[in-house]
Amino acid sequence: MTNIKWIFVLYSLGAILSMAFIGIAIALRSFLLIILSIALLCVIMGYGFKAKKKMRDKGLL
């Protein structure tokens, strides 16, 4: 495990932050922030899976 794919580390950190924002939005009882945080999580996770598929198709994983 010496080969770290830093782009995936960034995607996972973004997803973690988005999940934390969901919790903060729930604490603030802001429905709009909850929806925006969930949408952000979906976008980040989608880009991560898309990047993984692209790298797998190129044989880099």
Backbone atoms as SQL, in Angstrom:
CREATE TABLE atoms (id INTEGER PRIMARY KEY, chain TEXT, resi INTEGER, resn TEXT, atom TEXT, x REAL, y REAL, z REAL);
INSERT INTO atoms VALUES
  (1, 'A', 1, 'MET', 'N', 0.837, -1.187, 0.000),
  (2, 'A', 1, 'MET', 'CA', 0.000, 0.000, 0.000),
  (3, 'A', 1, 'MET', 'C', 0.881, 1.250, 0.000),
  (4, 'A', 2, 'THR', 'N', 1.862, 1.262, -0.825),
  (5, 'A', 2, 'THR', 'CA', 2.738, 2.424, -0.907),
  (6, 'A', 2, 'THR', 'C', 2.254, 3.419, -1.954),
  (7, 'A', 3, 'ASN', 'N', 1.295, 2.996, -2.758),
  (8, 'A', 3, 'ASN', 'CA', 0.804, 3.851, -3.833),
  (9, 'A', 3, 'ASN', 'C', -0.508, 4.511, -3.419),
  (10, 'A', 4, 'ILE', 'N', -0.442, 5.711, -2.895),
  (11, 'A', 4, 'ILE', 'CA', -1.647, 6.414, -2.452),
  (12, 'A', 4, 'ILE', 'C', -2.198, 7.242, -3.607),
  (13, 'A', 5, 'LYS', 'N', -3.455, 7.069, -3.887),
  (14, 'A', 5, 'LYS', 'CA', -4.143, 7.872, -4.899),
  (15, 'A', 5, 'LYS', 'C', -4.738, 9.080, -4.183),
  (16, 'A', 6, 'TRP', 'N', -4.043, 10.196, -4.248),
  (17, 'A', 6, 'TRP', 'CA', -4.414, 11.378, -3.472),
  (18, 'A', 6, 'TRP', 'C', -5.751, 11.962, -3.892),
  (19, 'A', 7, 'ILE', 'N', -6.154, 11.766, -5.125),
  (20, 'A', 7, 'ILE', 'CA', -7.441, 12.297, -5.565),
  (21, 'A', 7, 'ILE', 'C', -8.576, 11.626, -4.792),
  (22, 'A', 8, 'PHE', 'N', -8.409, 10.330, -4.484),
  (23, 'A', 8, 'PHE', 'CA', -9.440, 9.624, -3.730),
  (24, 'A', 8, 'PHE', 'C', -9.445, 10.054, -2.268),
  (25, 'A', 9, 'VAL', 'N', -8.289, 10.413, -1.746),
  (26, 'A', 9, 'VAL', 'CA', -8.223, 10.948, -0.388),
  (27, 'A', 9, 'VAL', 'C', -9.001, 12.266, -0.329),
  (28, 'A', 10, 'LEU', 'N', -8.825, 13.112, -1.342),
  (29, 'A', 10, 'LEU', 'CA', -9.542, 14.391, -1.380),
  (30, 'A', 10, 'LEU', 'C', -11.049, 14.185, -1.532),
  (31, 'A', 11, 'TYR', 'N', -11.439, 13.245, -2.391),
  (32, 'A', 11, 'TYR', 'CA', -12.870, 12.954, -2.537),
  (33, 'A', 11, 'TYR', 'C', -13.464, 12.453, -1.221),
  (34, 'A', 12, 'SER', 'N', -12.741, 11.577, -0.517),
  (35, 'A', 12, 'SER', 'CA', -13.275, 11.046, 0.734),
  (36, 'A', 12, 'SER', 'C', -13.341, 12.125, 1.812),
  (37, 'A', 13, 'LEU', 'N', -12.362, 13.016, 1.859),
  (38, 'A', 13, 'LEU', 'CA', -12.416, 14.112, 2.823),
  (39, 'A', 13, 'LEU', 'C', -13.583, 15.053, 2.517),
  (40, 'A', 14, 'GLY', 'N', -13.814, 15.299, 1.235),
  (41, 'A', 14, 'GLY', 'CA', -14.957, 16.120, 0.850),
  (42, 'A', 14, 'GLY', 'C', -16.272, 15.481, 1.245),
  (43, 'A', 15, 'ALA', 'N', -16.368, 14.161, 1.088),
  (44, 'A', 15, 'ALA', 'CA', -17.588, 13.455, 1.473),
  (45, 'A', 15, 'ALA', 'C', -17.777, 13.495, 2.990),
  (46, 'A', 16, 'ILE', 'N', -16.697, 13.339, 3.742),
  (47, 'A', 16, 'ILE', 'CA', -16.784, 13.403, 5.197),
  (48, 'A', 16, 'ILE', 'C', -17.236, 14.785, 5.653),
  (49, 'A', 17, 'LEU', 'N', -16.672, 15.824, 5.049),
  (50, 'A', 17, 'LEU', 'CA', -17.075, 17.188, 5.397),
  (51, 'A', 17, 'LEU', 'C', -18.545, 17.430, 5.052),
  (52, 'A', 18, 'SER', 'N', -18.972, 16.896, 3.932),
  (53, 'A', 18, 'SER', 'CA', -20.375, 17.054, 3.542),
  (54, 'A', 18, 'SER', 'C', -21.297, 16.363, 4.540),
  (55, 'A', 19, 'MET', 'N', -20.895, 15.188, 5.028),
  (56, 'A', 19, 'MET', 'CA', -21.692, 14.500, 6.039),
  (57, 'A', 19, 'MET', 'C', -21.711, 15.288, 7.348),
  (58, 'A', 20, 'ALA', 'N', -20.601, 15.908, 7.668),
  (59, 'A', 20, 'ALA', 'CA', -20.558, 16.735, 8.875),
  (60, 'A', 20, 'ALA', 'C', -21.480, 17.942, 8.722),
  (61, 'A', 21, 'PHE', 'N', -21.516, 18.524, 7.514),
  (62, 'A', 21, 'PHE', 'CA', -22.408, 19.656, 7.268),
  (63, 'A', 21, 'PHE', 'C', -23.870, 19.239, 7.408),
  (64, 'A', 22, 'ILE', 'N', -24.186, 17.995, 7.054),
  (65, 'A', 22, 'ILE', 'CA', -25.549, 17.510, 7.250),
  (66, 'A', 22, 'ILE', 'C', -25.896, 17.527, 8.735),
  (67, 'A', 23, 'GLY', 'N', -24.986, 17.062, 9.562),
  (68, 'A', 23, 'GLY', 'CA', -25.210, 17.083, 11.004),
  (69, 'A', 23, 'GLY', 'C', -25.352, 18.483, 11.559),
  (70, 'A', 24, 'ILE', 'N', -24.517, 19.392, 11.074),
  (71, 'A', 24, 'ILE', 'CA', -24.603, 20.790, 11.512),
  (72, 'A', 24, 'ILE', 'C', -25.926, 21.403, 11.084),
  (73, 'A', 25, 'ALA', 'N', -26.345, 21.084, 9.858),
  (74, 'A', 25, 'ALA', 'CA', -27.613, 21.621, 9.361),
  (75, 'A', 25, 'ALA', 'C', -28.790, 21.089, 10.167),
  (76, 'A', 26, 'ILE', 'N', -28.709, 19.825, 10.586),
  (77, 'A', 26, 'ILE', 'CA', -29.769, 19.266, 11.418),
  (78, 'A', 26, 'ILE', 'C', -29.794, 19.973, 12.762),
  (79, 'A', 27, 'ALA', 'N', -28.607, 20.236, 13.314),
  (80, 'A', 27, 'ALA', 'CA', -28.541, 20.933, 14.603),
  (81, 'A', 27, 'ALA', 'C', -29.106, 22.347, 14.496),
  (82, 'A', 28, 'LEU', 'N', -28.889, 22.987, 13.347),
  (83, 'A', 28, 'LEU', 'CA', -29.419, 24.336, 13.128),
  (84, 'A', 28, 'LEU', 'C', -30.886, 24.322, 12.701),
  (85, 'A', 29, 'ARG', 'N', -31.406, 23.136, 12.434),
  (86, 'A', 29, 'ARG', 'CA', -32.785, 22.953, 11.969),
  (87, 'A', 29, 'ARG', 'C', -33.075, 23.751, 10.698),
  (88, 'A', 30, 'SER', 'N', -32.108, 23.702, 9.789),
  (89, 'A', 30, 'SER', 'CA', -32.239, 24.402, 8.522),
  (90, 'A', 30, 'SER', 'C', -32.484, 23.376, 7.412),
  (91, 'A', 31, 'PHE', 'N', -33.713, 23.334, 6.940),
  (92, 'A', 31, 'PHE', 'CA', -34.081, 22.373, 5.907),
  (93, 'A', 31, 'PHE', 'C', -33.306, 22.621, 4.620),
  (94, 'A', 32, 'LEU', 'N', -33.079, 23.880, 4.269),
  (95, 'A', 32, 'LEU', 'CA', -32.360, 24.214, 3.046),
  (96, 'A', 32, 'LEU', 'C', -30.911, 23.724, 3.113),
  (97, 'A', 33, 'LEU', 'N', -30.246, 23.927, 4.238),
  (98, 'A', 33, 'LEU', 'CA', -28.869, 23.463, 4.377),
  (99, 'A', 33, 'LEU', 'C', -28.778, 21.937, 4.368),
  (100, 'A', 34, 'ILE', 'N', -29.788, 21.283, 4.909),
  (101, 'A', 34, 'ILE', 'CA', -29.801, 19.821, 4.875),
  (102, 'A', 34, 'ILE', 'C', -29.852, 19.332, 3.431),
  (103, 'A', 35, 'ILE', 'N', -30.753, 19.904, 2.664),
  (104, 'A', 35, 'ILE', 'CA', -30.894, 19.506, 1.255),
  (105, 'A', 35, 'ILE', 'C', -29.625, 19.820, 0.473),
  (106, 'A', 36, 'LEU', 'N', -29.039, 20.997, 0.683),
  (107, 'A', 36, 'LEU', 'CA', -27.809, 21.360, -0.027),
  (108, 'A', 36, 'LEU', 'C', -26.650, 20.448, 0.357),
  (109, 'A', 37, 'SER', 'N', -26.553, 20.082, 1.602),
  (110, 'A', 37, 'SER', 'CA', -25.485, 19.194, 2.046),
  (111, 'A', 37, 'SER', 'C', -25.632, 17.794, 1.458),
  (112, 'A', 38, 'ILE', 'N', -26.856, 17.310, 1.398),
  (113, 'A', 38, 'ILE', 'CA', -27.095, 15.997, 0.797),
  (114, 'A', 38, 'ILE', 'C', -26.772, 16.031, -0.692),
  (115, 'A', 39, 'ALA', 'N', -27.158, 17.118, -1.363),
  (116, 'A', 39, 'ALA', 'CA', -26.834, 17.250, -2.785),
  (117, 'A', 39, 'ALA', 'C', -25.321, 17.310, -2.995),
  (118, 'A', 40, 'LEU', 'N', -24.627, 18.041, -2.136),
  (119, 'A', 40, 'LEU', 'CA', -23.168, 18.129, -2.227),
  (120, 'A', 40, 'LEU', 'C', -22.542, 16.756, -2.021),
  (121, 'A', 41, 'LEU', 'N', -23.055, 16.000, -1.081),
  (122, 'A', 41, 'LEU', 'CA', -22.547, 14.653, -0.841),
  (123, 'A', 41, 'LEU', 'C', -22.742, 13.776, -2.075),
  (124, 'A', 42, 'CYS', 'N', -23.904, 13.856, -2.691),
  (125, 'A', 42, 'CYS', 'CA', -24.164, 13.059, -3.893),
  (126, 'A', 42, 'CYS', 'C', -23.231, 13.440, -5.034),
  (127, 'A', 43, 'VAL', 'N', -22.976, 14.724, -5.189),
  (128, 'A', 43, 'VAL', 'CA', -22.084, 15.186, -6.255),
  (129, 'A', 43, 'VAL', 'C', -20.656, 14.704, -6.006),
  (130, 'A', 44, 'ILE', 'N', -20.165, 14.867, -4.799),
  (131, 'A', 44, 'ILE', 'CA', -18.796, 14.456, -4.485),
  (132, 'A', 44, 'ILE', 'C', -18.636, 12.948, -4.655),
  (133, 'A', 45, 'MET', 'N', -19.591, 12.181, -4.132),
  (134, 'A', 45, 'MET', 'CA', -19.519, 10.724, -4.263),
  (135, 'A', 45, 'MET', 'C', -19.616, 10.306, -5.734),
  (136, 'A', 46, 'GLY', 'N', -20.451, 10.992, -6.496),
  (137, 'A', 46, 'GLY', 'CA', -20.571, 10.682, -7.916),
  (138, 'A', 46, 'GLY', 'C', -19.276, 10.919, -8.663),
  (139, 'A', 47, 'TYR', 'N', -18.624, 12.058, -8.399),
  (140, 'A', 47, 'TYR', 'CA', -17.342, 12.333, -9.034),
  (141, 'A', 47, 'TYR', 'C', -16.285, 11.317, -8.612),
  (142, 'A', 48, 'GLY', 'N', -16.310, 10.907, -7.364),
  (143, 'A', 48, 'GLY', 'CA', -15.354, 9.909, -6.893),
  (144, 'A', 48, 'GLY', 'C', -15.531, 8.572, -7.591),
  (145, 'A', 49, 'PHE', 'N', -16.774, 8.119, -7.708),
  (146, 'A', 49, 'PHE', 'CA', -17.023, 6.850, -8.385),
  (147, 'A', 49, 'PHE', 'C', -16.704, 6.947, -9.872),
  (148, 'A', 50, 'LYS', 'N', -16.984, 8.108, -10.465),
  (149, 'A', 50, 'LYS', 'CA', -16.676, 8.300, -11.878),
  (150, 'A', 50, 'LYS', 'C', -15.156, 8.264, -12.106),
  (151, 'A', 51, 'ALA', 'N', -14.402, 8.896, -11.218),
  (152, 'A', 51, 'ALA', 'CA', -12.945, 8.890, -11.333),
  (153, 'A', 51, 'ALA', 'C', -12.389, 7.483, -11.138),
  (154, 'A', 52, 'LYS', 'N', -12.970, 6.738, -10.217),
  (155, 'A', 52, 'LYS', 'CA', -12.510, 5.376, -9.980),
  (156, 'A', 52, 'LYS', 'C', -12.768, 4.489, -11.185),
  (157, 'A', 53, 'LYS', 'N', -13.932, 4.630, -11.799),
  (158, 'A', 53, 'LYS', 'CA', -14.243, 3.837, -12.987),
  (159, 'A', 53, 'LYS', 'C', -13.313, 4.191, -14.134),
  (160, 'A', 54, 'LYS', 'N', -13.053, 5.482, -14.294),
  (161, 'A', 54, 'LYS', 'CA', -12.168, 5.930, -15.366),
  (162, 'A', 54, 'LYS', 'C', -10.752, 5.383, -15.172),
  (163, 'A', 55, 'MET', 'N', -10.266, 5.412, -13.938),
  (164, 'A', 55, 'MET', 'CA', -8.920, 4.905, -13.657),
  (165, 'A', 55, 'MET', 'C', -8.881, 3.377, -13.809),
  (166, 'A', 56, 'ARG', 'N', -9.966, 2.700, -13.420),
  (167, 'A', 56, 'ARG', 'CA', -10.006, 1.251, -13.568),
  (168, 'A', 56, 'ARG', 'C', -10.007, 0.866, -15.040),
  (169, 'A', 57, 'ASP', 'N', -10.740, 1.628, -15.881),
  (170, 'A', 57, 'ASP', 'CA', -10.787, 1.341, -17.312),
  (171, 'A', 57, 'ASP', 'C', -9.429, 1.568, -17.969),
  (172, 'A', 58, 'LYS', 'N', -8.666, 2.525, -17.470),
  (173, 'A', 58, 'LYS', 'CA', -7.322, 2.786, -18.016),
  (174, 'A', 58, 'LYS', 'C', -6.274, 1.820, -17.468),
  (175, 'A', 59, 'GLY', 'N', -6.645, 1.036, -16.473),
  (176, 'A', 59, 'GLY', 'CA', -5.722, 0.079, -15.887),
  (177, 'A', 59, 'GLY', 'C', -4.788, 0.671, -14.855),
  (178, 'A', 60, 'LEU', 'N', -5.164, 1.790, -14.275),
  (179, 'A', 60, 'LEU', 'CA', -4.316, 2.445, -13.293),
  (180, 'A', 60, 'LEU', 'C', -4.597, 1.987, -11.875),
  (181, 'A', 61, 'LEU', 'N', -5.659, 1.221, -11.665),
  (182, 'A', 61, 'LEU', 'CA', -5.978, 0.700, -10.325),
  (183, 'A', 61, 'LEU', 'C', -5.688, -0.773, -10.246);
